Amino acid sequence: MVALEIAQIVVALILIVLVLLQEREAGVSGIFGGGGGDGGFYQQRRGLERFIFGATIVFVAVFAGLALLNLVF
C-alpha cells in the first residue's frame, strides 16, 4: 500500500506546516501562562487563526485514521 504511505507523508507535512503557523506566545513566559494583558493564555481565535486551528484538528484526525489504516493493512 504505497499510496497509503505517501498520503500519510503528505498529511504529516501539511500538519507540520499548520502547527508551525500557529504562533501562540513564542516566548518562554507563554509556556507558563505569563504575558498578561492581550497576550494572556486564554484568547479567542479569529479569522485565519481560527481556520488554521480547525484545519490542524482535521488533519490530526486524518493522520490518525491513516496511521490506523496503515496498521491494519
N, C-alpha and C positions, 0 to 999 in steps of 0.2 A: 504494500500500500504506500507507494511513493507519493502519491497525490496527497494523502493524509498527512504525511510528514512535512511536505512542502507547505501545505496550508497551515500547519502548526507553527512553522518557522515564520511565515508571513504574519500571522496573527501575533506572534511573540514580538516581532519587530515593531509592529503598529502599537502594541501595548507599551513597549519601552518608550516610544516617542510620546505617547499620550501621558505617561507618568512624568516624563521629563518636562513636558509643557506645563504641568501644574506647579507653579512657582509659589507655593504657600510658605511664607515665613522661612526664608532661606537661612536666616541666622540661627545661631545656637539657642538663643532665647526662645525661638519658636518651638523648639522641641519640648521645652518645659512650660509652655503656655504663656510666656512672657510677651512683652511688646506693648501691651496696654493700648488704650485709645482705639483707633481704627484698625490697628494690626492685631487685635485680640484673637484668641484661639477660635472662638465661635463667631463665624461671619457668614452671612448668606451669600450663596453663589449667584451670579447674574450673568446673563449674556453668554459669551463664548466660554467663560469659565464653567458655567453650568453644563453646557454642551459637552465640553471635554470630560468633565466628571462623569456624566451619564454614559458617554462613549467608552470610557475606561471600564465602567462596570459591565457594560455589554460585552466588551472584548475579553474581560476576565472570564465571564461565563462561557463565551465561545471557546476560549483557550482551554478551560477546564473540560468542556464537552469533547473537544478534540483529543485531549490527553486521555480521557476515559475510552474513547473510541480506539485510540492507538493501543491502549492496554488490552482491549477485547480482541482486536484483530491482530 
